[in-house]
Amino acid sequence: ADRNIVTQVRHLIEKVDPKVILIVSGGIKTPDHARLFANVADYVNVGEHFERNGTKDTVDFVNALN
């Protein structure tokens, strides 16, 4: 996921229908990468990371997204 593209989509959503939910998903492998989208997207899906790596860094992802 690319923050610039997600930011552009967020601006379009705000113009067209602010009630639309923006979910970023795919390729988010680290808490720092997730943090890029914390203030842009409504939800950040990091499920694939946990499927591959277990839950060892769950707290880091939660902190990154809050």
Predicted model as a PDB file, atoms N, CA, C, CB and O in Angstrom, pLDDT in the B-factor column:
MODEL        1                                                                  
ATOM      1  N   ALA A   1       0.842  -1.183   0.000  1.00 68.00           N  
ATOM      2  CA  ALA A   1       0.000   0.000   0.000  1.00 68.00           C  
ATOM      3  C   ALA A   1       0.883   1.240   0.000  1.00 68.00           C  
ATOM      4  CB  ALA A   1      -0.956   0.002   1.217  1.00 68.00           C  
ATOM      5  O   ALA A   1       1.949   1.257   0.615  1.00 68.00           O  
ATOM      6  N   ASP A   2       0.440   2.250  -0.678  1.00 88.00           N  
ATOM      7  CA  ASP A   2       1.181   3.494  -0.826  1.00 88.00           C  
ATOM      8  C   ASP A   2       0.406   4.630  -0.167  1.00 88.00           C  
ATOM      9  CB  ASP A   2       1.445   3.804  -2.319  1.00 88.00           C  
ATOM     10  O   ASP A   2      -0.752   4.867  -0.513  1.00 88.00           O  
ATOM     11  N   ARG A   3       1.027   5.335   0.776  1.00 90.00           N  
ATOM     12  CA  ARG A   3       0.340   6.387   1.522  1.00 90.00           C  
ATOM     13  C   ARG A   3      -0.197   7.487   0.605  1.00 90.00           C  
ATOM     14  CB  ARG A   3       1.280   6.991   2.553  1.00 90.00           C  
ATOM     15  O   ARG A   3      -1.300   7.986   0.833  1.00 90.00           O  
ATOM     16  N   ASN A   4       0.553   7.875  -0.421  1.00 94.00           N  
ATOM     17  CA  ASN A   4       0.083   8.938  -1.321  1.00 94.00           C  
ATOM     18  C   ASN A   4      -1.210   8.551  -2.020  1.00 94.00           C  
ATOM     19  CB  ASN A   4       1.152   9.264  -2.362  1.00 94.00           C  
ATOM     20  O   ASN A   4      -2.126   9.367  -2.129  1.00 94.00           O  
ATOM     21  N   ILE A   5      -1.292   7.330  -2.488  1.00 94.00           N  
ATOM     22  CA  ILE A   5      -2.512   6.872  -3.161  1.00 94.00           C  
ATOM     23  C   ILE A   5      -3.662   6.816  -2.173  1.00 94.00           C  
ATOM     24  CB  ILE A   5      -2.298   5.489  -3.811  1.00 94.00           C  
ATOM     25  O   ILE A   5      -4.774   7.244  -2.483  1.00 94.00           O  
ATOM     26  N   VAL A   6      -3.400   6.292  -0.989  1.00 94.00           N  
ATOM     27  CA  VAL A   6      -4.456   6.188   0.022  1.00 94.00           C  
ATOM     28  C   VAL A   6      -4.938   7.582   0.421  1.00 94.00           C  
ATOM     29  CB  VAL A   6      -3.950   5.414   1.269  1.00 94.00           C  
ATOM     30  O   VAL A   6      -6.136   7.786   0.617  1.00 94.00           O  
ATOM     31  N   THR A   7      -4.034   8.528   0.541  1.00 96.00           N  
ATOM     32  CA  THR A   7      -4.417   9.902   0.869  1.00 96.00           C  
ATOM     33  C   THR A   7      -5.281  10.501  -0.228  1.00 96.00           C  
ATOM     34  CB  THR A   7      -3.174  10.769   1.090  1.00 96.00           C  
ATOM     35  O   THR A   7      -6.255  11.191   0.070  1.00 96.00           O  
ATOM     36  N   GLN A   8      -4.950  10.254  -1.485  1.00 97.00           N  
ATOM     37  CA  GLN A   8      -5.762  10.742  -2.597  1.00 97.00           C  
ATOM     38  C   GLN A   8      -7.159  10.130  -2.558  1.00 97.00           C  
ATOM     39  CB  GLN A   8      -5.082  10.426  -3.937  1.00 97.00           C  
ATOM     40  O   GLN A   8      -8.153  10.819  -2.787  1.00 97.00           O  
ATOM     41  N   VAL A   9      -7.226   8.843  -2.268  1.00 96.00           N  
ATOM     42  CA  VAL A   9      -8.532   8.177  -2.169  1.00 96.00           C  
ATOM     43  C   VAL A   9      -9.332   8.780  -1.016  1.00 96.00           C  
ATOM     44  CB  VAL A   9      -8.360   6.641  -1.967  1.00 96.00           C  
ATOM     45  O   VAL A   9     -10.534   9.004  -1.153  1.00 96.00           O  
ATOM     46  N   ARG A  10      -8.686   9.043   0.110  1.00 97.00           N  
ATOM     47  CA  ARG A  10      -9.363   9.657   1.261  1.00 97.00           C  
ATOM     48  C   ARG A  10      -9.978  10.992   0.863  1.00 97.00           C  
ATOM     49  CB  ARG A  10      -8.378   9.852   2.437  1.00 97.00           C  
ATOM     50  O   ARG A  10     -11.120  11.273   1.225  1.00 97.00           O  
ATOM     51  N   HIS A  11      -9.240  11.824   0.124  1.00 97.00           N  
ATOM     52  CA  HIS A  11      -9.763  13.123  -0.314  1.00 97.00           C  
ATOM     53  C   HIS A  11     -10.964  12.958  -1.240  1.00 97.00           C  
ATOM     54  CB  HIS A  11      -8.668  13.926  -1.022  1.00 97.00           C  
ATOM     55  O   HIS A  11     -11.931  13.715  -1.148  1.00 97.00           O  
ATOM     56  N   LEU A  12     -10.903  11.977  -2.125  1.00 97.00           N  
ATOM     57  CA  LEU A  12     -12.041  11.717  -3.010  1.00 97.00           C  
ATOM     58  C   LEU A  12     -13.271  11.268  -2.220  1.00 97.00           C  
ATOM     59  CB  LEU A  12     -11.670  10.653  -4.052  1.00 97.00           C  
ATOM     60  O   LEU A  12     -14.390  11.704  -2.490  1.00 97.00           O  
ATOM     61  N   ILE A  13     -13.049  10.404  -1.255  1.00 97.00           N  
ATOM     62  CA  ILE A  13     -14.160   9.939  -0.417  1.00 97.00           C  
ATOM     63  C   ILE A  13     -14.791  11.113   0.306  1.00 97.00           C  
ATOM     64  CB  ILE A  13     -13.679   8.879   0.600  1.00 97.00           C  
ATOM     65  O   ILE A  13     -16.017  11.210   0.362  1.00 97.00           O  
ATOM     66  N   GLU A  14     -13.989  12.003   0.857  1.00 97.00           N  
ATOM     67  CA  GLU A  14     -14.515  13.156   1.588  1.00 97.00           C  
ATOM     68  C   GLU A  14     -15.369  14.045   0.688  1.00 97.00           C  
ATOM     69  CB  GLU A  14     -13.369  13.971   2.189  1.00 97.00           C  
ATOM     70  O   GLU A  14     -16.351  14.632   1.143  1.00 97.00           O  
ATOM     71  N   LYS A  15     -14.999  14.143  -0.578  1.00 97.00           N  
ATOM     72  CA  LYS A  15     -15.770  14.959  -1.528  1.00 97.00           C  
ATOM     73  C   LYS A  15     -17.073  14.283  -1.927  1.00 97.00           C  
ATOM     74  CB  LYS A  15     -14.939  15.245  -2.775  1.00 97.00           C  
ATOM     75  O   LYS A  15     -18.105  14.945  -2.044  1.00 97.00           O  
ATOM     76  N   VAL A  16     -17.035  12.978  -2.135  1.00 97.00           N  
ATOM     77  CA  VAL A  16     -18.180  12.253  -2.684  1.00 97.00           C  
ATOM     78  C   VAL A  16     -19.147  11.795  -1.597  1.00 97.00           C  
ATOM     79  CB  VAL A  16     -17.702  11.055  -3.479  1.00 97.00           C  
ATOM     80  O   VAL A  16     -20.343  12.076  -1.671  1.00 97.00           O  
ATOM     81  N   ASP A  17     -18.637  11.097  -0.597  1.00 97.00           N  
ATOM     82  CA  ASP A  17     -19.499  10.570   0.469  1.00 97.00           C  
ATOM     83  C   ASP A  17     -18.653  10.243   1.694  1.00 97.00           C  
ATOM     84  CB  ASP A  17     -20.271   9.307  -0.012  1.00 97.00           C  
ATOM     85  O   ASP A  17     -18.098   9.148   1.784  1.00 97.00           O  
ATOM     86  N   PRO A  18     -18.548  11.170   2.633  1.00 95.00           N  
ATOM     87  CA  PRO A  18     -17.699  10.970   3.812  1.00 95.00           C  
ATOM     88  C   PRO A  18     -18.082   9.772   4.681  1.00 95.00           C  
ATOM     89  CB  PRO A  18     -17.732  12.197   4.649  1.00 95.00           C  
ATOM     90  O   PRO A  18     -17.317   9.379   5.563  1.00 95.00           O  
ATOM     91  N   LYS A  19     -19.246   9.195   4.443  1.00 97.00           N  
ATOM     92  CA  LYS A  19     -19.656   8.023   5.228  1.00 97.00           C  
ATOM     93  C   LYS A  19     -18.998   6.735   4.741  1.00 97.00           C  
ATOM     94  CB  LYS A  19     -21.167   7.869   5.180  1.00 97.00           C  
ATOM     95  O   LYS A  19     -19.061   5.714   5.426  1.00 97.00           O  
ATOM     96  N   VAL A  20     -18.370   6.770   3.574  1.00 97.00           N  
ATOM     97  CA  VAL A  20     -17.709   5.589   3.027  1.00 97.00           C  
ATOM     98  C   VAL A  20     -16.488   5.264   3.888  1.00 97.00           C  
ATOM     99  CB  VAL A  20     -17.296   5.814   1.535  1.00 97.00           C  
ATOM    100  O   VAL A  20     -15.720   6.153   4.255  1.00 97.00           O  
ATOM    101  N   ILE A  21     -16.325   4.002   4.197  1.00 97.00           N  
ATOM    102  CA  ILE A  21     -15.212   3.540   5.024  1.00 97.00           C  
ATOM    103  C   ILE A  21     -14.030   3.181   4.133  1.00 97.00           C  
ATOM    104  CB  ILE A  21     -15.631   2.325   5.890  1.00 97.00           C  
ATOM    105  O   ILE A  21     -14.187   2.494   3.124  1.00 97.00           O  
ATOM    106  N   LEU A  22     -12.853   3.649   4.513  1.00 97.00           N  
ATOM    107  CA  LEU A  22     -11.624   3.361   3.766  1.00 97.00           C  
ATOM    108  C   LEU A  22     -10.806   2.328   4.536  1.00 97.00           C  
ATOM    109  CB  LEU A  22     -10.790   4.663   3.528  1.00 97.00           C  
ATOM    110  O   LEU A  22     -10.398   2.558   5.675  1.00 97.00           O  
ATOM    111  N   ILE A  23     -10.578   1.191   3.893  1.00 96.00           N  
ATOM    112  CA  ILE A  23      -9.799   0.106   4.480  1.00 96.00           C  
ATOM    113  C   ILE A  23      -8.533  -0.074   3.657  1.00 96.00           C  
ATOM    114  CB  ILE A  23     -10.624  -1.219   4.538  1.00 96.00           C  
ATOM    115  O   ILE A  23      -8.594  -0.208   2.435  1.00 96.00           O  
ATOM    116  N   VAL A  24      -7.387  -0.077   4.325  1.00 94.00           N  
ATOM    117  CA  VAL A  24      -6.111  -0.344   3.666  1.00 94.00           C  
ATOM    118  C   VAL A  24      -5.731  -1.780   3.996  1.00 94.00           C  
ATOM    119  CB  VAL A  24      -4.989   0.672   4.121  1.00 94.00           C  
ATOM    120  O   VAL A  24      -5.759  -2.191   5.156  1.00 94.00           O  
ATOM    121  N   SER A  25      -5.376  -2.534   2.967  1.00 90.00           N  
ATOM    122  CA  SER A  25      -5.077  -3.945   3.171  1.00 90.00           C  
ATOM    123  C   SER A  25      -4.048  -4.401   2.154  1.00 90.00           C  
ATOM    124  CB  SER A  25      -6.355  -4.800   3.070  1.00 90.00           C  
ATOM    125  O   SER A  25      -4.010  -3.913   1.024  1.00 90.00           O  
ATOM    126  N   GLY A  26      -3.232  -5.321   2.562  1.00 86.00           N  
ATOM    127  CA  GLY A  26      -2.293  -5.932   1.633  1.00 86.00           C  
ATOM    128  C   GLY A  26      -0.895  -5.376   1.736  1.00 86.00           C  
ATOM    129  O   GLY A  26      -0.672  -4.188   1.501  1.00 86.00           O  
ATOM    130  N   GLY A  27       0.036  -6.216   2.080  1.00 85.00           N  
ATOM    131  CA  GLY A  27       1.438  -5.850   2.077  1.00 85.00           C  
ATOM    132  C   GLY A  27       1.917  -5.068   3.280  1.00 85.00           C  
ATOM    133  O   GLY A  27       3.046  -4.577   3.275  1.00 85.00           O  
ATOM    134  N   ILE A  28       1.114  -4.939   4.294  1.00 87.00           N  
ATOM    135  CA  ILE A  28       1.531  -4.206   5.483  1.00 87.00           C  
ATOM    136  C   ILE A  28       2.219  -5.192   6.414  1.00 87.00           C  
ATOM    137  CB  ILE A  28       0.316  -3.505   6.188  1.00 87.00           C  
ATOM    138  O   ILE A  28       1.576  -6.029   7.048  1.00 87.00           O  
ATOM    139  N   LYS A  29       3.530  -5.075   6.480  1.00 85.00           N  
ATOM    140  CA  LYS A  29       4.335  -6.104   7.149  1.00 85.00           C  
ATOM    141  C   LYS A  29       4.923  -5.675   8.486  1.00 85.00           C  
ATOM    142  CB  LYS A  29       5.443  -6.523   6.253  1.00 85.00           C  
ATOM    143  O   LYS A  29       5.334  -6.522   9.279  1.00 85.00           O  
ATOM    144  N   THR A  30       4.970  -4.370   8.746  1.00 88.00           N  
ATOM    145  CA  THR A  30       5.600  -3.896   9.980  1.00 88.00           C  
ATOM    146  C   THR A  30       4.717  -2.852  10.665  1.00 88.00           C  
ATOM    147  CB  THR A  30       6.998  -3.305   9.682  1.00 88.00           C  
ATOM    148  O   THR A  30       3.867  -2.237  10.022  1.00 88.00           O  
ATOM    149  N   PRO A  31       4.917  -2.656  11.954  1.00 90.00           N  
ATOM    150  CA  PRO A  31       4.180  -1.594  12.642  1.00 90.00           C  
ATOM    151  C   PRO A  31       4.451  -0.212  12.035  1.00 90.00           C  
ATOM    152  CB  PRO A  31       4.545  -1.585  14.124  1.00 90.00           C  
ATOM    153  O   PRO A  31       3.542   0.613  11.948  1.00 90.00           O  
ATOM    154  N   ASP A  32       5.682   0.041  11.619  1.00 91.00           N  
ATOM    155  CA  ASP A  32       5.989   1.338  11.003  1.00 91.00           C  
ATOM    156  C   ASP A  32       5.218   1.537   9.700  1.00 91.00           C  
ATOM    157  CB  ASP A  32       7.493   1.457  10.738  1.00 91.00           C  
ATOM    158  O   ASP A  32       4.767   2.645   9.411  1.00 91.00           O  
ATOM    159  N   HIS A  33       5.067   0.492   8.928  1.00 90.00           N  
ATOM    160  CA  HIS A  33       4.290   0.589   7.690  1.00 90.00           C  
ATOM    161  C   HIS A  33       2.817   0.836   8.016  1.00 90.00           C  
ATOM    162  CB  HIS A  33       4.449  -0.700   6.838  1.00 90.00           C  
ATOM    163  O   HIS A  33       2.169   1.654   7.364  1.00 90.00           O  
ATOM    164  N   ALA A  34       2.293   0.146   9.004  1.00 91.00           N  
ATOM    165  CA  ALA A  34       0.902   0.358   9.421  1.00 91.00           C  
ATOM    166  C   ALA A  34       0.696   1.786   9.910  1.00 91.00           C  
ATOM    167  CB  ALA A  34       0.510  -0.641  10.526  1.00 91.00           C  
ATOM    168  O   ALA A  34      -0.341   2.392   9.642  1.00 91.00           O  
ATOM    169  N   ARG A  35       1.673   2.320  10.622  1.00 92.00           N  
ATOM    170  CA  ARG A  35       1.591   3.679  11.167  1.00 92.00           C  
ATOM    171  C   ARG A  35       1.378   4.723  10.069  1.00 92.00           C  
ATOM    172  CB  ARG A  35       2.861   4.007  11.951  1.00 92.00           C  
ATOM    173  O   ARG A  35       0.747   5.752  10.310  1.00 92.00           O  
ATOM    174  N   LEU A  36       1.895   4.469   8.873  1.00 93.00           N  
ATOM    175  CA  LEU A  36       1.721   5.411   7.760  1.00 93.00           C  
ATOM    176  C   LEU A  36       0.256   5.672   7.446  1.00 93.00           C  
ATOM    177  CB  LEU A  36       2.418   4.886   6.520  1.00 93.00           C  
ATOM    178  O   LEU A  36      -0.096   6.735   6.936  1.00 93.00           O  
ATOM    179  N   PHE A  37      -0.594   4.705   7.750  1.00 93.00           N  
ATOM    180  CA  PHE A  37      -1.999   4.803   7.368  1.00 93.00           C  
ATOM    181  C   PHE A  37      -2.930   5.088   8.546  1.00 93.00           C  
ATOM    182  CB  PHE A  37      -2.424   3.533   6.695  1.00 93.00           C  
ATOM    183  O   PHE A  37      -4.141   5.215   8.366  1.00 93.00           O  
ATOM    184  N   ALA A  38      -2.370   5.186   9.736  1.00 89.00           N  
ATOM    185  CA  ALA A  38      -3.183   5.303  10.950  1.00 89.00           C  
ATOM    186  C   ALA A  38      -4.119   6.504  10.928  1.00 89.00           C  
ATOM    187  CB  ALA A  38      -2.287   5.392  12.158  1.00 89.00           C  
ATOM    188  O   ALA A  38      -5.244   6.409  11.419  1.00 89.00           O  
ATOM    189  N   ASN A  39      -3.687   7.627  10.375  1.00 91.00           N  
ATOM    190  CA  ASN A  39      -4.526   8.830  10.363  1.00 91.00           C  
ATOM    191  C   ASN A  39      -5.211   9.070   9.029  1.00 91.00           C  
ATOM    192  CB  ASN A  39      -3.699  10.030  10.714  1.00 91.00           C  
ATOM    193  O   ASN A  39      -5.874  10.090   8.840  1.00 91.00           O  
ATOM    194  N   VAL A  40      -5.053   8.132   8.104  1.00 94.00           N  
ATOM    195  CA  VAL A  40      -5.647   8.293   6.775  1.00 94.00           C  
ATOM    196  C   VAL A  40      -6.805   7.320   6.573  1.00 94.00           C  
ATOM    197  CB  VAL A  40      -4.585   8.085   5.684  1.00 94.00           C  
ATOM    198  O   VAL A  40      -7.880   7.716   6.123  1.00 94.00           O  
ATOM    199  N   ALA A  41      -6.590   6.066   6.899  1.00 95.00           N  
ATOM    200  CA  ALA A  41      -7.601   5.032   6.692  1.00 95.00           C  
ATOM    201  C   ALA A  41      -8.451   4.851   7.948  1.00 95.00           C  
ATOM    202  CB  ALA A  41      -6.937   3.701   6.301  1.00 95.00           C  
ATOM    203  O   ALA A  41      -8.024   5.158   9.061  1.00 95.00           O  
ATOM    204  N   ASP A  42      -9.652   4.350   7.739  1.00 96.00           N  
ATOM    205  CA  ASP A  42     -10.507   4.015   8.875  1.00 96.00           C  
ATOM    206  C   ASP A  42     -10.070   2.704   9.515  1.00 96.00           C  
ATOM    207  CB  ASP A  42     -11.972   3.925   8.436  1.00 96.00           C  
ATOM    208  O   ASP A  42     -10.137   2.540  10.733  1.00 96.00           O  
ATOM    209  N   TYR A  43      -9.624   1.783   8.683  1.00 94.00           N  
ATOM    210  CA  TYR A  43      -9.154   0.484   9.155  1.00 94.00           C  
ATOM    211  C   TYR A  43      -7.894   0.107   8.391  1.00 94.00           C  
ATOM    212  CB  TYR A  43     -10.250  -0.606   8.985  1.00 94.00           C  
ATOM    213  O   TYR A  43      -7.768   0.399   7.202  1.00 94.00           O  
ATOM    214  N   VAL A  44      -6.956  -0.547   9.084  1.00 93.00           N  
ATOM    215  CA  VAL A  44      -5.747  -1.065   8.458  1.00 93.00           C  
ATOM    216  C   VAL A  44      -5.716  -2.565   8.726  1.00 93.00           C  
ATOM    217  CB  VAL A  44      -4.449  -0.348   9.006  1.00 93.00           C  
ATOM    218  O   VAL A  44      -5.647  -2.999   9.876  1.00 93.00           O  
ATOM    219  N   ASN A  45      -5.767  -3.339   7.668  1.00 90.00           N  
ATOM    220  CA  ASN A  45      -5.797  -4.798   7.781  1.00 90.00           C  
ATOM    221  C   ASN A  45      -4.374  -5.333   7.760  1.00 90.00           C  
ATOM    222  CB  ASN A  45      -6.637  -5.429   6.637  1.00 90.00           C  
ATOM    223  O   ASN A  45      -3.658  -5.185   6.770  1.00 90.00           O  
ATOM    224  N   VAL A  46      -3.974  -5.951   8.851  1.00 86.00           N  
ATOM    225  CA  VAL A  46      -2.639  -6.531   8.939  1.00 86.00           C  
ATOM    226  C   VAL A  46      -2.720  -8.040   9.159  1.00 86.00           C  
ATOM    227  CB  VAL A  46      -1.839  -5.870  10.072  1.00 86.00           C  
ATOM    228  O   VAL A  46      -1.789  -8.652   9.682  1.00 86.00           O  
ATOM    229  N   GLY A  47      -3.825  -8.621   8.760  1.00 84.00           N  
ATOM    230  CA  GLY A  47      -4.066 -10.041   8.994  1.00 84.00           C  
ATOM    231  C   GLY A  47      -3.026 -10.963   8.399  1.00 84.00           C  
ATOM    232  O   GLY A  47      -2.633 -11.943   9.030  1.00 84.00           O  
ATOM    233  N   GLU A  48      -2.573 -10.663   7.189  1.00 80.00           N  
ATOM    234  CA  GLU A  48      -1.586 -11.541   6.548  1.00 80.00           C  
ATOM    235  C   GLU A  48      -0.303 -11.592   7.368  1.00 80.00           C  
ATOM    236  CB  GLU A  48      -1.280 -11.062   5.112  1.00 80.00           C  
ATOM    237  O   GLU A  48       0.322 -12.647   7.478  1.00 80.00           O  
ATOM    238  N   HIS A  49       0.090 -10.469   7.939  1.00 80.00           N  
ATOM    239  CA  HIS A  49       1.295 -10.455   8.775  1.00 80.00           C  
ATOM    240  C   HIS A  49       1.160 -11.461   9.917  1.00 80.00           C  
ATOM    241  CB  HIS A  49       1.553  -9.035   9.339  1.00 80.00           C  
ATOM    242  O   HIS A  49       2.080 -12.233  10.187  1.00 80.00           O  
ATOM    243  N   PHE A  50      -0.001 -11.444  10.587  1.00 82.00           N  
ATOM    244  CA  PHE A  50      -0.194 -12.336  11.721  1.00 82.00           C  
ATOM    245  C   PHE A  50      -0.338 -13.788  11.288  1.00 82.00           C  
ATOM    246  CB  PHE A  50      -1.411 -11.913  12.512  1.00 82.00           C  
ATOM    247  O   PHE A  50       0.053 -14.692  12.026  1.00 82.00           O  
ATOM    248  N   GLU A  51      -0.890 -14.026  10.112  1.00 82.00           N  
ATOM    249  CA  GLU A  51      -0.973 -15.395   9.597  1.00 82.00           C  
ATOM    250  C   GLU A  51       0.423 -15.966   9.392  1.00 82.00           C  
ATOM    251  CB  GLU A  51      -1.767 -15.434   8.274  1.00 82.00           C  
ATOM    252  O   GLU A  51       0.656 -17.148   9.644  1.00 82.00           O  
ATOM    253  N   ARG A  52       1.333 -15.148   8.945  1.00 82.00           N  
ATOM    254  CA  ARG A  52       2.690 -15.611   8.659  1.00 82.00           C  
ATOM    255  C   ARG A  52       3.601 -15.606   9.889  1.00 82.00           C  
ATOM    256  CB  ARG A  52       3.300 -14.753   7.583  1.00 82.00           C  
ATOM    257  O   ARG A  52       4.513 -16.427   9.989  1.00 82.00           O  
ATOM    258  N   ASN A  53       3.356 -14.684  10.824  1.00 81.00           N  
ATOM    259  CA  ASN A  53       4.304 -14.470  11.919  1.00 81.00           C  
ATOM    260  C   ASN A  53       3.744 -14.715  13.313  1.00 81.00           C  
ATOM    261  CB  ASN A  53       4.813 -13.088  11.854  1.00 81.00           C  
ATOM    262  O   ASN A  53       4.470 -14.583  14.298  1.00 81.00           O  
ATOM    263  N   GLY A  54       2.492 -15.064  13.414  1.00 81.00           N  
ATOM    264  CA  GLY A  54       1.893 -15.224  14.736  1.00 81.00           C  
ATOM    265  C   GLY A  54       1.632 -13.876  15.391  1.00 81.00           C  
ATOM    266  O   GLY A  54       1.617 -12.842  14.724  1.00 81.00           O  
ATOM    267  N   THR A  55       1.431 -13.900  16.670  1.00 81.00           N  
ATOM    268  CA  THR A  55       1.014 -12.687  17.364  1.00 81.00           C  
ATOM    269  C   THR A  55       2.115 -12.046  18.195  1.00 81.00           C  
ATOM    270  CB  THR A  55      -0.146 -12.992  18.243  1.00 81.00           C  
ATOM    271  O   THR A  55       1.822 -11.229  19.068  1.00 81.00           O  
ATOM    272  N   LYS A  56       3.357 -12.390  17.949  1.00 80.00           N  
ATOM    273  CA  LYS A  56       4.461 -11.919  18.795  1.00 80.00           C  
ATOM    274  C   LYS A  56       4.581 -10.397  18.854  1.00 80.00           C  
ATOM    275  CB  LYS A  56       5.757 -12.495  18.296  1.00 80.00           C  
ATOM    276  O   LYS A  56       5.031  -9.877  19.875  1.00 80.00           O  
ATOM    277  N   ASP A  57       4.205  -9.665  17.819  1.00 83.00           N  
ATOM    278  CA  ASP A  57       4.349  -8.207  17.828  1.00 83.00           C  
ATOM    279  C   ASP A  57       3.003  -7.490  17.777  1.00 83.00           C  
ATOM    280  CB  ASP A  57       5.205  -7.764  16.657  1.00 83.00           C  
ATOM    281  O   ASP A  57       2.910  -6.369  17.276  1.00 83.00           O  
ATOM    282  N   THR A  58       1.981  -8.126  18.287  1.00 86.00           N  
ATOM    283  CA  THR A  58       0.646  -7.523  18.291  1.00 86.00           C  
ATOM    284  C   THR A  58       0.634  -6.159  18.975  1.00 86.00           C  
ATOM    285  CB  THR A  58      -0.343  -8.450  18.980  1.00 86.00           C  
ATOM    286  O   THR A  58       0.037  -5.212  18.463  1.00 86.00           O  
ATOM    287  N   VAL A  59       1.279  -6.058  20.111  1.00 88.00           N  
ATOM    288  CA  VAL A  59       1.298  -4.794  20.856  1.00 88.00           C  
ATOM    289  C   VAL A  59       1.930  -3.688  20.012  1.00 88.00           C  
ATOM    290  CB  VAL A  59       2.071  -4.958  22.189  1.00 88.00           C  
ATOM    291  O   VAL A  59       1.466  -2.549  20.047  1.00 88.00           O  
ATOM    292  N   ASP A  60       2.962  -4.002  19.267  1.00 89.00           N  
ATOM    293  CA  ASP A  60       3.605  -3.002  18.418  1.00 89.00           C  
ATOM    294  C   ASP A  60       2.653  -2.484  17.351  1.00 89.00           C  
ATOM    295  CB  ASP A  60       4.851  -3.584  17.764  1.00 89.00           C  
ATOM    296  O   ASP A  60       2.634  -1.286  17.068  1.00 89.00           O  
ATOM    297  N   PHE A  61       1.860  -3.376  16.753  1.00 87.00           N  
ATOM    298  CA  PHE A  61       0.887  -2.949  15.745  1.00 87.00           C  
ATOM    299  C   PHE A  61      -0.217  -2.112  16.392  1.00 87.00           C  
ATOM    300  CB  PHE A  61       0.278  -4.174  15.021  1.00 87.00           C  
ATOM    301  O   PHE A  61      -0.614  -1.086  15.840  1.00 87.00           O  
ATOM    302  N   VAL A  62      -0.706  -2.528  17.530  1.00 87.00           N  
ATOM    303  CA  VAL A  62      -1.752  -1.763  18.208  1.00 87.00           C  
ATOM    304  C   VAL A  62      -1.255  -0.367  18.545  1.00 87.00           C  
ATOM    305  CB  VAL A  62      -2.213  -2.485  19.483  1.00 87.00           C  
ATOM    306  O   VAL A  62      -1.972   0.611  18.335  1.00 87.00           O  
ATOM    307  N   ASN A  63      -0.050  -0.262  19.061  1.00 89.00           N  
ATOM    308  CA  ASN A  63       0.518   1.046  19.377  1.00 89.00           C  
ATOM    309  C   ASN A  63       0.706   1.903  18.126  1.00 89.00           C  
ATOM    310  CB  ASN A  63       1.851   0.877  20.093  1.00 89.00           C  
ATOM    311  O   ASN A  63       0.510   3.117  18.169  1.00 89.00           O  
ATOM    312  N   ALA A  64       1.079   1.283  17.032  1.00 89.00           N  
ATOM    313  CA  ALA A  64       1.286   2.018  15.784  1.00 89.00           C  
ATOM    314  C   ALA A  64      -0.010   2.594  15.251  1.00 89.00           C  
ATOM    315  CB  ALA A  64       1.913   1.117  14.738  1.00 89.00           C  
ATOM    316  O   ALA A  64      -0.011   3.656  14.629  1.00 89.00           O  
ATOM    317  N   LEU A  65      -1.108   1.905  15.489  1.00 86.00           N  
ATOM    318  CA  LEU A  65      -2.386   2.325  14.916  1.00 86.00           C  
ATOM    319  C   LEU A  65      -3.233   3.175  15.845  1.00 86.00           C  
ATOM    320  CB  LEU A  65      -3.166   1.130  14.513  1.00 86.00           C  
ATOM    321  O   LEU A  65      -4.308   3.634  15.457  1.00 86.00           O  
ATOM    322  N   ASN A  66      -2.773   3.386  17.040  1.00 84.00           N  
ATOM    323  CA  ASN A  66      -3.521   4.225  17.988  1.00 84.00           C  
ATOM    324  C   ASN A  66      -2.904   5.583  18.150  1.00 84.00           C  
ATOM    325  CB  ASN A  66      -3.609   3.555  19.332  1.00 84.00           C  
ATOM    326  O   ASN A  66      -3.413   6.405  18.911  1.00 84.00           O  
TER     327      ASN A  66                                                      
ENDMDL                                                                          
END                                                                             
